Amino acid sequence: MIITFDEISARIRKAARRRGGDLVLTADSDLSELGLSSLEIADLVYGLEDSLDIVLDPAQAANVRTVGDLVALANAAAEQRA
C-alpha cells in the first residue's frame, strides 16, 4: 500500500478547517506552522494509524516536522505491515 501526499494533506486540511483555516500544503509545509495544536497533530497521527491500519513508531512520530515527513513515516509503516 502506498500512502500519498494527497491522502495525508486532505486529512491535515480537514483538521485545519475545524479551526477555520484553509491551507495550501507542500511536502515542506511545517506542521507546527499550520495552526494546529500539538494535541491536534497527535490526533491526526493516531487517526492515520486507525484508518490506514498501520502502526507509527512513537519515537519517529515525535520527530515529524513536515507534511513530507509524515507521508514518509506513514509509508514506512505501511511497508512494514505488508
N, C-alpha and C positions, 0 to 999 in steps of 0.2 A: 504494500500500500504506500502510495506517495501522498504526502500531505502538502498541499500547495500554499503558496503565499496568499492566494485569493481566499482560501478557506480560513486561514488564520486572521487575515486582515478583516474579513467580514465579521468575525467574532469580536475583534477589537472595536470595530466601528459600532457594533450593536451595544457593547458595554459603554462606549463613549456617548452614544445617543441618549442613554438613560440619564446622562448628566447634561444633555442639551448640546453636545458637541457634534460636529460633522467633520470628519478627518480625511485628509489626503495622506495616504501612507506609502512609504517606500520601505525596502528592506533595511535601510539605515535609520528609520524612524526610531527615536529613543523612547522606550516605554515610559520612562519617568517624566517625559515632557508631553505626554498625551492627555494630561488632565485626569488620569486615573490614579486612585489611591493605591497604596501597596496592597491593601485588602482586596480591591477590585482586580488588581493584577494577579494576585494569588487565586482568586475565584475564577479568573479566566484560565489560568494554568490547570486548575483542578477540573474545570468544566471540559477542557480539551481531553484530559485523561478519561473522563467518564464517557464522553460522546464518541471518542475515537478508539476506545478500548485499548489505551496504551498506558504505560507507567513511566512517568518522567523522573529521572534521577533528581532527588531533592537538592543535592549539593550543586548540580549543574543548573537546575531551575533557578536557584538563588542567584546565579551569576548571569542570567539572561538580562541583556540590556536593550537589545533592539528587536524589532519585529523579525528580522532575518535570523537572529539568534534563536528566537522561539520556534521559527519554522525548522531550522536545522536540528534543534533538540527534539522536536516532535517527530521528525523523520528518522532520527537515530533511534528513538524509542520504537517506532513502527518497524524498523528493520530488525531490531532485537526480537520483536514479537513474532515476526514472520518465520 
